[in-house]
Structure formats: structure tokens, C-alpha cells
Amino acid sequence: MATSEYENSEQLDVMNANLAKIEALTQRLIAAFAKKQVQRTDLQAPDPSIYLRAASSYWNEMVTNPSKVIEQQVAYWGKTLKHFAEAQEALRTGQLAAPEDHTPDDKRFTNPLWKTHPYFNYIKQQYLMSSEAIEKAIDELDTLDAREKRRLEYFGRQIIDMMAPTNFLGTNPDALMRAVETEGASLVKGLENLVRDIEANSGDLLVTLADRDAFKVGGNIGTSEGAVVFRNRMFELIQYKPQTEQVRETPLLIFPPWINKFYILDLKPQNSLIKWIVEQGYTLYVVSWVNPNAAYADVGMDTYVQEGYLEAVAKVKELCGVKAINVIGYCIAGTTLGLTLSLMDKRKDKSIKSATFFTTLTDFSDQGEVGVFLEDDFVDGIEAEADEKGYLHSYYMTKTFSYLRSNDLIYAPAIRSYMMGEAPPAFDLLFWNGDGTNLPGRMVVEYLRGLCQRDEFASTGYDLLGEKVTLEGVKVPLCAVACETDHIAAWRSSFRGVSKMGSTNKTFILSESGHIAGIVNPPSKKKYGHYTSDHPIDGDPEAWKAEAEYHQGSWWPRWEEWLRSRSGKLIPARPLPDSVLAPAPGTYVSANPNA
């Protein structure tokens, strides 16, 4: 047989094998979609009336100020037509080359063909021109309420990002080149990845961000040595083994958020805040929250305070034989720590020497970017879902937070997985990001209505266990760490909350980076710096930032110096108890509540 005939035969075999795979995968895809549960439309998108009101506002401006609208349209038409004419002229003269490209750098368009290939460059430039025109039209809508305009800007941006040419096979040079190089095998593998994700989510599509088989909590992440020393229905209390001969007399207790798992603070030894704190000479305890199911429908914010915070504090005091401890609250756990401290002040309870808040919102008057999801159209849907099921499935929170960084957490991973046929990376942070938790029904509604929407803690007071607690009741010495590019807890809002707290001893640190990377920022990496300022924490974040001093490197050592001065004398290290319930990281962190 001739070589060409042999090669053709081989290619035909490969094609037939791929076609057989596609047929089998298509059957699996149909079966997976058949399992899809009907979801509430009000949990999938904002109320459509937002777009109707935007259209009405636009037409109203066209009537009252036609010159502005005409100017917008003519500017857009002028750019697009000029670009089209340049491309046509290049083709007419036989120049198979892209016209001059002055578009800004964009990590979605890093392939050189986006600049050099006439087809891909034309599509890219037209897309960017259209995006700019849409954003400008929204920005110049003067008759919309400011809050509604912010939502329109956000959801408009989501639509623009969704329509990027990189998100479609026929207009993605990377995916097309990979398909040619692999003789279509990359597309078959991509279809396999797509089917896998839909099957894993019962008919819904949620992109797998990290290789689920690459990590095991307690195996190669979450490995700091310790033990569960107490357990109730709400949490396991983990004590970590001392790494120094002496420790500070005052123990430290961390309350992580219960929207995700605590091991974000203990991903691996190199970036583990838990390990680092223990190595500085502290007796450290960490709460590992239960992952709730429908049996926790009765659990509210008061339950987290009574059976979580107060019980954990009491247990640590008992185990260490001390009258007071230091505490940390991260994100929603920081918000709830604030509620607890205000309640303790009402009760004259002196169990807390100092408190640290990581990326914490307590004043929700400006909710930042996440505020687009805190209007009634979404919250009504969440409340209905929670009332029906007894809890809010982790799927919804994971999806919501992913859309705050959709290009990084939705579209780019989908392109790599479904169009390039790549396996999800072995990335510990993304593995953790996909390991979400459910939220109890009563708790999530109380949090969204009372704290986020009505801002009761910072205004009229929040009803908690028979008391009305306010920010003024947070009187212990405190240190707050916020992150400069935080999409979830905007640093300015965090600052305003701290400024309203009643403490006369406040420290505020602003870290570079975002909600996770700004906190999980070990000194050894020398990656992100931080700011401190002598300006009063008085409610004006801009004035504070204007006088702030920038420091290279992690804020961890600066905070530890602050903590050390409030942690008492050195004493012999406290060993783990002889009788424990389980080795760290415990059982709650890996339990499947939906099984």
C-alpha cells in the first residue's frame, strides 16, 4: 500500500473513532440534560424590567436630547464603517493583512493572530468598538436611578463579556488551531469535559475549575497537624499542635466564613496562615463549620452566634484555663463576629481581649459590586428557594461569586476545557473555590434582608437573642484587614463599618489584591504589599488612603506584632489533649450533606 493511501486510511480510522465517541457522548449529554431540575428564573437573571426601564430611559433621552443620541450613534457608525472600509481596501489591493490596530491590550486576545490575521483582527476590533459603544450609551443614561444604573452597567458588561469572539469556536484562533493540530481530538475531549460537568451538576452547567482528583483535604492540602477537641451540630473545634516550646498565654480563635471551607487558610505549608500563626508561638483554634442540609432549616444568625461563636469562645477559655481570648472573623464570619461582640458588650461579657476582621462588611450602605445581586428580584428568589428546600444549595453562591469575575472564573476555564480540550489544572485555590457549602434557609434570608438590604447593624440596630445590637457596641481593641481590589467586600465599605464601631483602639490595614489573595499572602512570597495610615478611622476612606504609607510585602508580620502586644506573657506550649474526637482537618470539612 502506498504511503499516502496508508496515511489516508489511518486518518479515516481516527475520524471514525472520533465520530463514534461523539455519538456516545451525545447520548450521555441528552441523558444528563434530562436530569436537569427546573430552576427559578429569578435566581438566573435580574428582573427583565431593568432592561425595559433602560430602553425607556434611552428613548426618552432620544426625544428630549436627540443631539446626544445622534452623536453617540454617528461616532459608533463612523468608527465601524471606517474600519470596514480599511479592511475592504486592504483586500482590494491584494494585501492579506490586518489594518492598523490601536486597540488596548486584553488578555483574551493574546494570540498573535488577533493582530496579524485580517479575519480575526476584524472581528476583534468590531467587537471592541461595539462594546465601547454599549458601555458609553449606558454610562450616559442620565435619567436612571444611580443604584439601577450600577446594576445595568454590571449586567450590560456580563452580556458584552458573554458575546466575546473568544467564546465561540468559529472565532477563536487558539481553539481552531488546536483542533487542526489534533485532528479534531481536542474537540472530542472538550465534549467529554462538557458532558462530565453537566453530569456532575445534574443537568446544569458549572465549569470544573480544578482537577478534583489532584487534591485531598487532609492529604495534600489542609495538612497542619492538629485535632478536633470539641464538636456540636454547628461546628468542629480544631486545636493545632504547637510548633514552639513556648506560646503566648492568650489563645487565638479563628472563625472562617461558612460559605466556603476553612482550609483556605491552610492550603499548603508554604501559604498556610494557620501554620504560620502556630510557628509564631500561639495556641491556635479554628472553627470548621458544618455543611448544612434541609435538617438545618431552623438555623438562623442567632444560632450561629449562640451555638457557634459563644460556645466556641467558652470552650477555648475552658481548655486553656483563661478568662479572655483573641478572635479573628473572616468575611461573613467577621460580620457575625461584630454582632457577637456587640451582644457580649450588652451582656457585660469580657471574654474577648481583641478582635481581628478579615475583609469584613458591617456597614452595607454601599454594598459594592456584589450589591447588584442584593435587590429584591434576586433575594425574593433566594427566599422562595430557601423556604421550599430548607437551605440554599452551594451551587447558587458558587455561580454568583463566579460572575463577579466571569472572564476569569467562567469563560476562560470553559474555553480551555470545552474548546481546547484541556484537563482542569491541579490548582489548590481553584479546588477550594469549587468546594462550596450550603446555607441554612432561615440564616440566609435573615442575613440578606436584615443586614444587607436594611443595613440594620449599622443603622437602627439588629435584633439578636433578645438584644438590639449596633456597631457602636463593638468596643474591644480591633484590627481590620481589607483588600484593595476585593469584589466581595469592598475595602471602602469595610472601612466605613470599622469607623462606626465603638472601639477607641482601632487599626486598619489595606492589603493589595483581592478577597482571597490579599489575605492568603505569606511573607515568603514577597508578592503583595499593604498600606497603613495615621489618619483617623473616621468614615472617610479616601482621606485615610491619601495619607497612607505603602509597605512592601505581606501584612502578616505587622498584624502579628499588633496581636503579640495583646496576647500576654510566654508560657510552656499547650499540647493537644490526650483524648480527641478526630485528627485535623476533622470530619465536617469533607462531609457531603446532600448524600
N, C-alpha and C positions, 0 to 999 in steps of 0.2 A: 504494500500500500504506500502511495506517495506521501511525503511529509505533510503537504497541505491537506490531503484527504484525512490523514491521521489527526491533525490539529482540529480540523472541522468536526470530526467525529467526537473528539474529546470535548469540544465546546458545546456540541449538541447534547452530550451526556450531562454536562454541567447545567445547561439550560433546563433540560428535562427534570433533573433533580431539584433545581430551584423552583420550577413550576409545581412540582409535587409538594414541596414544602409550603409554598404559598397557598395551595389548595387546602392542605391540612390546617394551616394557621388561620385561614379564612373561616373554616368551620369552627375552630376554637373561639375566634373573635365573635362570631354570631352567637355562640353559646354563652360567652361571657357577657355580651350586651343584654342577653335575655334575662340575666340575673339582676340587672340594674333596677334599683328601687326608685319609685317616683319621689323626687325631692321637691321641697317647697321652692317655688320660683322666687320668693322674697329672700331666700338665702343664696341665690345665684347671681343677682344683679340688683342695682338700685331700682326704685320705683320708676317706671318709664316716664312718669310725668316730669321728671327732671329734664328730659330731652325736649318734651313738649314746651315747657316753660322757657328753655333756652331758645328754641325755634321762635317762640312768640316774641321773646326779647329781641332777637335778631331782626325779625320782620318789623317790629316797632321802630327799631333804630333806622331801618331802611326807609321808613316813611318819614320819620322826624329828622333824620340826618343822612339823607341819601348820598351826600358827597363823601362821607366817611366810608360807607359801604362800597361805593363805586371805586374809591381809592384802593381799598383792600383788594377788590376783585381785579382791577386793572393791573396792580402790582404783581399779583399772582399770575395772571394771564401773560403779562409781559415776560416774566422770568421763564415760564414753561414754554412759551412759543419761541422765545429766543434760543433756548436750549434745543428745542426740536429742530429749529432752522439750522443751527450749527451742526447738529448730528446729520441732517439731511445733506448739507453742503459737503461734509466730510465724505459721505458715501458717494455723492455725485462726482466728486473729483478723484474717486478711487482710493481714498485714504481710509483704510480699515483700521482706524484708530479712534480712541475716545477724545472728545473735545476737552478743552482746558477745564480742570476740576479744582475749584477753590472751596469745596465743602470741608467742614471741620472733621477732625479725626473722630472716629466712632469705632469702638472695639467690635461691633457687629460686622464691620466691613474691613477686616484686616487682610483678607485675601487680595493680593496684588491685582487680580482681575477686576476688582471693583473700580480700580483707577484706570487700568490699561485696556480692558476689553470694551468695545463700543456698546455691546448689548447690555452687559451688567452695569457699566457705568451710567448708561442712560436710565436704566431702571432705578438705580440708587439715587441719582440726582433728582429725578422726578418725585421719588418717594420723599426725600428730604425737603424738597420745595413744598409739596403738599402738606407735610407735617408742620412745617413752619407757618403755612397759611392758616391751617386749622387752629394752631395754638394762638396765633395772633388774633384771629376772629373771636376766640373765647376770651382772651385777655382784654379785649376792647369792648366787651359787653358791659355797659355801664349801668344797666337797669336791673341787674340781678342782685339779690341779697349776697353779701360777702361770703357767708357760710355756704350758700348754694353754689356760688361761683367757684369756690375752692373744690367742691365736690365735682362740678362739671369739668374743671381743669384736670382733676385726677382721673376720672373715668374717660375723659377725652384722650388723655395720654395712654390709658390702657388700650383703647381702640387703635390708636396710632401704632403702639408697640406691637399689637397683635398682627397688624397688617404689614409689618416689615417684610421686605422681599426675602430676607434670610429665612423666614419661617415657612417657605414653600419650596418644594423640591425643584420645580422648573426654573426658579430664580435664585438658587443657592449654588454658586460655583463649587464650593467645598464638597457638598453632597453629590453633585453631578460628577465631579472628578473622582470621588471615592467609588461611586457606582461603576464608572468605566474601568477604573483600576482593578476592581474586584470582580468584574464581570457580573455585576448585579448582586453579588453575595452580601454586600453591605446593606442593601435594601431588604433582603430576606431576613438578615439578622435584626435590622431595625423593626421589621414587622413582628419578629419574635419578642423583642423588647416591649413593643406596644401591647401585644396580647398579654404578656406576663403582667404588665402594670394594670391592665383592665381586669384581669382575672383576680389579681391581688386585692383590688378595691371593689369587688362585687359589681362590676359593670360601670363603675366610674373611672375617670382617668385622673391619676395623680402620678406625676413623673417620679420614678425612683431616683433619688439624688446620689445615693452612695451604695456601694456593694454591701448588701445586708449580711453576706456570709463572711465578710472580712473582719468583722468585729464581734466580740462577745463581752458584754458588760461583766466585769469581774475576771475576765480572761486576759484581754489585751487593752482594755480601757476600763476606767473606774477601778483601778487596782490598788489604791492606797490601803495599807494594812489597818484594819480596824474590826469592830464587831457591833452588832445590833445589841444594845443593852436595855432597850425598852420598846414595847410595841402596843399600840391600841388600834382602833378601827381606822384612824385618820393618818397615822404615820408610824414609821420606824425611826428610832433614835440611834444614830451611829456614833460611837466613840472611836477616835483614831489613835493608834498606838503611838506613844511618844517617841521622838527621834533624838531627844536631847536628855541629858542626865537631870537637868533642872528645867522647870517650867514656871511661867508666871502664875501667881496664886489665883487670879481671876480667870475662870474658863471662858471660852468663846463658843457661842451657839449660832449656826448659820441656818436661816430659813430661806431655802431656794423657792423659786416660783413653782406652782403646781400645774402650770400649763405645759411644762416640759419636765424632764427628769433632772435630778440633782447632779448627775455626773458630768454636766458641762463644766463643773468646777474641778473635775478630776479625769479629764480625757486621757492624758498620758503623763508620765512623770515630768517631762520637760515643760509642760504648760499647766500643771495642776496647781491651782491656788490652794487646794486642801493640803497637798503635800508640802507646799512652800510655807504655809502658816505653821504646820506642825514642826517643820525644821527651824522656825524662828523661836521655838520654845513656848508653845501654847498648848493647853489641854483643849482639844477641838471636838465639838459635837456638831453633827449635821442632821437635819431632818430630811427623811426620804418619804415623801407623801404617797398615800395610796392612790392608785389609778381607779377612779370610781366607775360604777355602773349604775343601773336603774335602782339598785338597793340603796343608793346614796341620794335619792331624790329629795329627802328631807333635809339634807345638809346645806346650811347657809353660811354667810360670812360669820355669824355668831358661833357656829360650830367650829369653824377653823380657828377662831380666837380661843374659845373655851377648851375644846378637846385637842387643839393643836398647839397654839402659842403658849397659853398659860400652863398647860400640862407639861410641855417640853421644858419650859423655864423651871418649873417646880422640880422636875426630875433631875435636871442638871445640877441645881442647887443641892438637892439631896445627895446625889452621887459624889459631889465634890466637897460637901460639908461647908458651903459658903452661903453668905446672906445675899449676895448680888452677883450677877454675871454680865458679860458684854454680849451684844447680839448684832447680827447682820441680817438685813432683809433685801432680797433681790427682786426687782420688778414688782409684780403684783404682791409678792410676799413682803416687799418693802412698804407698799400701800397698807397692807393689813398689819404690819408691824407698827406703823404710825397709829392706826386705830387702837391697837392693843396698848401702846404706851399712853395714849390719851385716857383710855379706860383705867389703866393702872394708876394714873395720876388722880383720877376721880376717887379711886378706892384707897388712896394713900399707900399704895404698894411700892416699895423701894427696891424691888428685885433686880432692876436694871441699872448698871453703872453708866453705860454708854451705848449708843446705837449707831450703826453704820447703814447707810442706804445706798444700794447699787441701782442705778438707772430707774429711779422710783418716781411715779407720778402721785401726788396727793392733792394737787390743785388741777382740776380738769376744765378750768375756764377756757384754756386754749389746748385742745387735745392733739394738736399737731397733725401729722399725715394720717395717723390711724383714725382720726376723727371722722373721716369720710364713711367709715363703717358703723358709726355710733348714732346715726339718725334712726328715726322710728321705722323706716322701711326695712332696715336690716334687723334692728332689735326686736321689732314685733315678730319677725320670722323666727328669731332665736328663742323668744319666749314661748311661741307656739310649739316649736320643736321640743324644748325642754319640758313643757307641760305634758306633751304626749309621750315622750320617751323616758322622762325622769332624769335625763342627763343630756349634755351636748357632746356629740362624738368628736374625737380629736381631729377627724377629717376636716371639719369646718374651720377650726382655728389654724391648722396647718395651711390650708388653702388661702385663708385670709392673709396671714403673715407672708406667704409666698408672693402674693400680689403686691405687697409693698415694695418688692424688688423683683418684679416679674421677669425682666430680661435676664437676671442672674439665676433666679430660682425656678423659672418655668420654661421660658423659650430656649435659652441656651442649653439647658440639660435635655430638653425634648429634641432639639436639633442633633445633639451628639448621640442620643440614644436611638431615636427613630429614623433619622435620615442618614446619619453616618454609620449606624450600626455598632457603636461603641458600647462596651460594658460600662456600667456605672463605676465611678472611681472609688478606690478604697480611701475615703476621706472621712476621718473621725468626726469632724464638726458637722458635716452634712448627714452622717449617720445619726448623730444625736438630733439634728434638726427634724429628721423624719420619724423620730421616736416620741411622738406626742402623747398627751394624756387627755382623757375625757374630763368634763367639768360637771359637777353636780347641778341639777336643774335649778334649785332654789338659789344656790350661790351665784350662778352666772347671771341670773336676772337681777338679783339684788346689787351685784357689782355694776352691771351696765346701767340700771335705772338710777340707783341711789347715788353712786359715786361718779360714774362717767357722765351721765346725762344731767342729773340735778346738782352735781358738784356739792353735795351736802357736807362733806367733811371740811371743805374749805369755806363754806358759807353758813348755812343755818344750823349745821350740826347733824351727825349721823347717829341714828338710834342703834345702840349696841348693848345687849344684855342689861337692859333697864336703865342705861345712861345715854345721854346725848353727848357724843364726843366730837371735839373740834381740833383743828390743827394747833390752836393755842395751848392745848393740853399736852403737847409733846415737849417736855421740859428737860429731858436728860441731855447731857453733852452729846453732840452728834457730829458725824462726818458724812457728807453726801458726795457720791461719785456719780457724775453724769458723763455722757459720751457725745462728742461734738456732732456726729452725723447719725445719731440714733433715729431710726424711722418709727420706733415704737413708743419710746418715752423721750420726747423732745427735751433737750437739755434746758432750754429757757423755761419751759413749763415746770420741769423738775426744780429749777432754781426758785421760781416763784412760790412753789409749795414749801420749800425749806424756809424761805424768808418769812412765811406766816406762822411757822412753828414757834412755840413759846420758849424754847431754849435760849438761854443767854450765852451759850458756848457752842458756836456753830463753825464748822469748817466745810468749805465747798471745793471740790477738785473737779476739773473738767479734763477728761481724757480725750485724746484723739481717737478717731474711728467710731464704730457703731456699737449697737446694743450688746453684742457678744464679744467681738474682737477688742473693744475698748476696755472690757473687764478682764477677759482672759488674755492678759498682756504681761507675760513674765519678764522680769528684769534681764534674764539671759539673752532674750531675743533682741533687745535694744531697738524695738520696732516703732512703737507709737509713743509720743511724748504726752505731756499734760500741762495744764495751766493751774496756777494758784494766784490769788489776789488778796491784797489787804483792804480792798474796797468793802464797805459794809454789805452784808447779805440782806438787802433792804427791798427786794422786789424788782430791782432794775437790772436785769441780766446783762444788758448792753454796757452799762456803766461799769459793772464788775469786770466784764471781759476787756473793756478798754484799758483798765489798769492792771490787767493780769500779766504775770511773768510766765514765760514759756520755759519748760524744763525738758531736756532730752530724756528719753527712756520712760520706763514704767512708773506708775504712781504707787505700786505696791510698797516699796520701801518707805516712802513718805507717809503712807497711811499706817504702816506698822509702827513707825516712830510715834505717831499720834496715839495708836492703840496701846503701845507699851506704857506710856505715861498714865494710863488708866487701868492697868492690869495688875498692879500690886507687886509685891516682892517675889524673888525667886524662891521656889520650894522644890523638894525632890519630885521628880516626874511621877505622875499618877499612872500606874499600869492599868491595862484592861482588866475588868473583873474576871474572876475565875469562872463564873457561870454566865454565859452569854446565850442569846437566842439564835444567832447565826453570824457567820463571818461577814464582813463588809464585802460587797455593797448591799447586802440584805436581800430580802425576798420581794418586797413591794416593787422594787425598781424594774423587775423583769416579769411580774405577773401580768397575765392577759385578762382584763376584766370582761372582755366580750366573748371569752371562750365558753 
